[in-house]
Amino acid sequence: MARRKIIAGNWKMNKTPSETTALINELKPLVANDEVDVVFCVPAIDIILAIEAAKGSNIQIGAENMYYEENGAYTGEIAPNMLTDVGVKYVIIGHSERREYFAETDETVNKKVLKAFEHGITPIICCGETLTQREQGIAIDFIRTQIKIAFQNVSAENAANAVIAYEPIWAIGTGKTATTAQAEEVCKAIRECIKEVYGSDVAEKIRIQYGGSVNAGNAAELFAEADIDGGLVGGASLKPDFGKIVNYK
Ligand code: G3P
């Protein structure tokens, strides 16, 4: 079954609101491609301006994080209905940087995933191993656990619409991309894990991205793999190169 590719940028903690409008205006014509889903996940303060700037284009705007409670005394957090209120369709959940610096766990990831679905936001659920785990040969086991916990109590219907981003931590921002074979091996194992939990229908529908030093030079080869349905792109999503990644063919 042919899955529609999804190519998302993760701006991380880059770009002020005024830089946001300028960057989207610059990238808009370059990322025009109706054959793939194009998502820009931007800092919370940039979201409203990004949505405004992206109007009339194929770009959809996502958030980089959200909280799992509805509202209340959670200083500094963003609630799901704040995102939907302005038209956000996607949210990155459990990026390794949030797990490392902001104490996110598989359990908080699961709560956020459930909450995102409750509000009709598509979660881009991140998983990935450290270099030590890869060298110890436990990468796939580790990722299977991350996936199983992230999807606890998620219905099959919602799971089929989720996006998973496989991001080996050692390949993020390092210029070191996983080889195409390494990336495909893990994305295939993730699909297998989803199949064990939900069956082949869901496994065939769910989209799995690769992330970690994706650039204009390696995107085509990575995205040609059977189980890689696009990319989650950091550094290169802030440059005109992102246009080449989106138009990788
Ligand atoms: O979420 C995207 C990411 O972590 C990869 O970043 O800069 O290696 O493309 P980068």
Residues whose N, C-alpha, C, O or C-beta is under 5 A from the ligand:
A	BS01	G3P	N10 A171 I172 G173 T174 G211 G212 S213 V214 L232 V233 G234 G235 A236
